[in-house]
């Protein structure tokens, strides 16, 4: 049976197929893969692509596909570059977001704690947004720095503004939801800013059989909007259900005499939510997004009609 390493193992036209794909891709255990293992995975994938028939004959399919998921968890799909640190990888999403989200919803009452953990969250998100961007065009360092400052400034401003409003309200429970509201607002700033290169220059669009036909700003805007929606939904369970559960547990006296127990309680719930919400929300939209030719820029429409008259849609990597 032939294997196509450029296509996911599971059917991406169905939600369940995409969910299975992202459960493999975001496996937290891949964080512990060494540089040697990642280099070996890249070597195997490269050798397979050069001579797939010979390689597949000597290696079991399950091992080859497992290696490909390890490769995909650390290497950019368009550039083929390894992320600078293990914390950039898809597999780091669950453990890193568990720690950061847990701290954001635990230490939200003081301005200094709010600033620190929102900054930590947006710094991590900025790295993830950049390393998981669509396309292969580099972003100049000056533009990258400006985007990072704008993303962090927007997030901190949102959090501090909401905190100031909540303090004036009679219901203190509302304060527990400020971190989630800030994260929602920040996502719509951070993601576009860290992927501003796509908005300015466009993201690569391909025909159904993978022929690159140009760069589209419309595709970039579409992909970024889809990622913003999935990121908000990804944060929803851990940052809303966990505060509600903690407030209820406190009210019924679960932590009476041991208030410190609220911290591991919250971390456990956040970790549980994030571990499953990350892949399940990534799966909401197909990674290989599509646009009708009629939605493209006029010059790309003209190019498609001239060179690919039978193509009705183009495809692109929406990013994560």
N, C-alpha and C positions, 0 to 999 in steps of 0.2 A: 504494500500500500504506500503510495507516494505521500510525501509530507511537504507542505508549502509553509516555510517559516515566516513568510511575509504576511500570512493570514493567521488570526487567532485560532486556537484549537477548537473553540466553541462557536456555535452559530451566532453571529453578531446581529442578525436580523430580528432576534427575539430578546426580550429583557432577561430571561433566565440564562441564555447563552452569554450575554454581556456580563451578568452578575458573576457567573462562574469564572469568566475570564479575569475580572478585576479582583475576585477573591484570591486567585493565584498570583496576580501581579502585585497586589499590596500585602502579600504574606509578610508579617512582621519578622519572621525568622530570617528572611533574606538580609536583614540589617547586619547580621553577624557574618555574612560572607566576606572573606578576606579579599584583598586586592589580587592575590594569586588566583583565587577561585573565579573572580570576575574576569580577569584576563584570560583564563582558560575557557570560560563561557564564550567570550568574544571570539577566541580562536576557533572554537568548535562551530559557532554560527557562521563565521567567515568561510571555514573549510566546507561546511555543508552547502553554502550558497555557490561555491565554486564547482563542486562535484557532488550534487545531492544524491544521484543514483548510487555511486560507489559508497558514499558515507552511510546512507540509509541501509545499505545491505549489511554493514558491519556493526551498526549500533541500533538498539531497540528504539522504537518510536517514542515510547514514554520517556526514556532518558533524554532523547533529543529535544522533545517539547519542554521537559522540565528545565533543561539548560537554557532554552530560549526564554522562558519566563524569568529566570535569574538574570539573563542578559537584559531583557526589557525593563526589569525593575531598576536598573542602574544606568543604562545608556539611552541617550536621547534618540527618538525614532527617526528624526530628520537629519541630524548632524552625525550621529553615531558616536558622539563624545561621551566619555564617562563623566558623571557629575563630580564636582570637586571634592565633596565629602559624603560619607554615608548618609548624613542627615538630609541630603537633597533627594535621595532615592524615594521611589514610590513606596517601598517597604517601610520607610521611616514615618509615614504619615500617622499610623495608629499610635505608636509609642510616643512620638513627639507631641502630637495633639492631645494625648491623654494627660501628659504632664502640664502642658501650657494651659489647656482648657480647664483642667482641675484647679490650677492656681488662680486663673482669672475669676472663676466663680466662687473661690474660697476667700481670696484676698481682694475684695472689691470695695471695702468700706473707706479706705484712706486714699487720698489723692496720689501719694507716692507709690503705693502698691498698684493702683490702677494704671498709672503711667508706665511703670516698669513692665508689668505683664502684658499690657497692650503693645508696648514697644517690642517685647520679646516675640509676641504672636505675629506682629506685622513684619518683623525681620525674617522670621522663619517663613512666613507666607511669601514674602518678596523673593526669597531664594527659590522656593518651590515654584512660584509663578514664572520666574525667569527660566529655570532649568527645564520646566515642562511646557514651555511655550511652543507654539506651532511655527514651523518654518526653520530655515537654516541661516538666516541673515543675522550677523552679530549686532549687538546694540552698543554704540559708543559709550565709553566709561562716563563721560560727562552727562549723557542722557540717562544712563543707568542710575547715577547718583541723584540726579534731579527727580527721577521717577520714584526712587526709594524714599527720598525726603518727603515728597508729596504724599506718598502712600502712608507713611508713618504719621505725618502731620494730620492727615485726614482722619485716621483712626483715633489718634489721641484726642483730637478736637471733638470728635463725635462722643467718645466715652466721657470726657470731662463735662461736656455740655449736658449730657443725659444725667450724669451723677448729680450735677447742681440742681436739676429740675426735680429729681426723685427725692432729694433731701428735704424739699419743701412739701412733699406729700405726706399724708397721714399714714399711709400703708407702707411700712418698711419692707414688706416682702417684694415690692416692685423693684427694689434695689438689686435683688438677685438676678433680674433679667437685663440689667444694664449691659453686662458684658456681651450678651447675645445680640442686643440691638446695635452695640458698637461694632461687633464683628460683621453684622449684616451690612451696615453702612460702609465699613472699611473695605469689604470685599469688592464693592462696586467702585472703589477708588484704587485699591492696590492692584487688582488684576489688570485693568486697562493700562495703568501707569507702567507696571513692570513688563507689559507686552506692547508698549507704545510703538515699538519698531514695526510691529505688524500693522497697526493702525495707520502708520505713516507710509509704509512701503508695500503693504499687502502680504498675504500668506500664500504659499504655493498651492495651486489648484491643479488637479489631475483629471484625465479621462478615466473611464471605467476600467481600462486595462493598464492604468498607471503612467500614461504619458503626460509629462509636465507641460502645461500650456501657458503658464504665466503666473503672475501674482495678483491677488484680488483683495482690495480693502473691504469689500462687502463680505467676503468670506471671513476675514479677520474679525469684523464686527460681530458677525453671527456666532463664530466660535467662542469669542470672549463672553458674549451674552449668555450662551449656554453654560459655560464654565461658572459664571457668576451665580446662576440659578442653582446649579448642582452643589456649589460650595455652601450656599446658604442652607440648603436642605440637609447637607452633610453635618452642619453645626447644630441644627435644630434639636435632635434628640438629646445629645449630651448637655447642651446648654440651657434647655428648658425643663426636660423631665427630671434631670438630676437636682436642680434647685428645688423643684416641687417636692420630690421625694425626700430631700434633706429637711425641708421646712416641715413636712408632715412627721418625719421621724423625730424631729426636735419637739414638736408639739405634743406627741404622745409620750415623751420622756425616754426615748430610746438611748439618748446620750447623757442622761441625768448623772452627774458626778464624773463624767468622762467626756467632756466636750471635745477633747483631742481626737476622739474616735470619728468625729464628723469628717475629718480630712481624708483618712483612708477609705471611708464609706463613699465619699464623693468621687475619689480617684477610681475606685472600683467600678462605680456606675458609669463614669465618663469613659473609662477604658472599654467597658462592654459595649457602650453605644458607638463609640468611634470605630472600634474594630469592625463592626458590621455596617455602620452607616457610610463609612468611606467607600468600600467597594460597591455597595448597593446604590449609592447616589451617583457614583461615577458611571454606573451602568444605565442611568436614566436616558442618556443620549448616546447615540452611537459615536464611538471615537472617530470613525471615518465618516464625517458629516458630509452632507451633499447640498448643492444649490442648483436650482434650475438655470439653464444657460441664459434665460431671459432676465434673471436677477443680477447678472454680472454687469460690470462696467461696459459701456458701449464698445470700447476698443477690443475687449475680450470677447464680447458677443460677436463682433465682426470676424475676429480670428477664428472662433469656433465654427461659425457658419461657412467660412471659406475652407478650413482644413479638416473639420470634423462635423460635417453637416448632419450626420445621423445621431450625434450625441445630444441628448436632451438635458443631461445633468453633468456637473463636475463635482469632484470629491476633494476633501482636504482634511488634514489632521486638526481637530478642534483644540487640541491641547488638553491639559488636565487641571 
